[in-house]
Amino acid sequence: MATNRADSLPEFQIVNAAELPVSEACLRNRQPIVDVLATELPGRAVVLELASGTGQHAEFITEQLPHLTWQASEVANRMGVLNARRLQSHRDNFLPPLVLDVGQDLWPVKQVDAVFAANLVHCLDWPHVRAMLYGVGRVLRLGGLALFYGPYNYNGEFTSDGNRALDAWVRQEFHPNAGLKDFEQMVLAARREKLRLLKDVAMPANNRMLVFRKYQ
């Protein structure tokens, strides 16, 4: 199995008496993600996380970066684990999670300083990616940042065999029109929502962190 596929697939195990699922991928990528967030968001900021999953990123980031106020979110049927993770964390800057589907028309958020998502874009088809970017553009304050962690294709090509395998798995598991998105198309789609690419940061296991800034 290629390294990137192992880093990106949802692997869970039951831990401790709390019986909360653990994503092994999150355990591997959380420190590199924190390093980028610490650089890009050095001051106090309210951050909306999309598709928070097990809540591990929220728990780790709010511990490591206490100056960030973290607004986790998830679809309704996954809120149980996320709420339990928040209660376990005992972090005041880990806010009660919101029920949010990126495809819905109205988001339960007024305005935030940043939006973050890990391993979400490749699990969506293009209509949902566009809906997500539209929502991000509406809730992100002027000058705010949108950060999307995950694998991308460049010039229409996979950057590793692991990414190719991940693409096939995602299309089978989620939607035939899901899969890795082309970097160039992602940048163009973001610009339609007044999100301009600021940085394309190389991350471990053939992943990237795309950092966009909201402009007028």
Secondary structure by P-SEA (a helix, b strand, c coil): ccaaaaaccbbbbbcccccccccaaaaacaaaaaaaaaaacccbbbbbbcccccaaaaaaaaaaccccccbbbbccccaaaaaaaaaaaccccccccccccccccccccccccbbbbccccccccaaaaaaaaaaaaaaccccbbbbbbbbbbcccccccaaaaaaaaaaaaccccccccccaaaaaaaaaaacccccccccccccbbbbbbbbcc
